[in-house]
Amino acid sequence: MLDDILNRLDSETDWQQEQQQEHLPRNLLLRSPGSLLDDIRSYLNTLDFSEFGLKFSNVSIWKDFPGFMIPEHVDNDSIKGAMQIYLNDLPQNLGTWFEEVEVPFIKNAGYIMKNTNKPRHGMKATVPDATIRYSLYARFALIDSQ
């Protein structure tokens, strides 16, 4: 699946500025019927995330440009759970930090988290010149029994 995403990502042209992050150099791939995001959404809908107490809701692909860096923060209450998967080969220090734990930026790796305890997380490095940072970001609902 990752190779298909990467092959198709190069030809995607329908990007827009990420909402609520207009001050950051980050774009979001728009979804349309039969698009790459539509195919990823269909695939993620087949997976079982119940061991994490989560049910898949939505997915985005982020395209972060040189100068992008998101400081330590907590996600807003609309994010019940999230998964970020890094899609390309970049310096590992461009990953995500959760307090003292680093999730290095390694292609086809990432994290999944519940937002119930409001974990603080962010980046410690800025995307350098001539670099594009691609990642898949999935959002989840909580399963009622969890």
Number of C-alpha atoms within 10 A of each C-alpha: 8 13 10 9 15 13 10 12 17 8 8 12 9 11 15 14 17 17 11 7 11 11 10 16 17 24 20 19 22 17 17 10 8 8 14 19 21 15 15 19 18 11 11 16 14 9 10 12 16 12 9 14 16 22 21 22 16 16 21 20 24 23 21 20 20 15 17 21 19 17 15 16 13 14 15 9 10 10 17 21 23 21 17 22 20 24 23 17 13 19 15 14 17 23 22 23 18 14 11 6 9 17 16 18 22 18 16 15 15 19 13 17 17 19 19 11 9 15 15 14 19 19 20 15 17 16 20 16 10 8 13 19 22 23 23 21 18 21 21 23 17 20 15 8 5 9
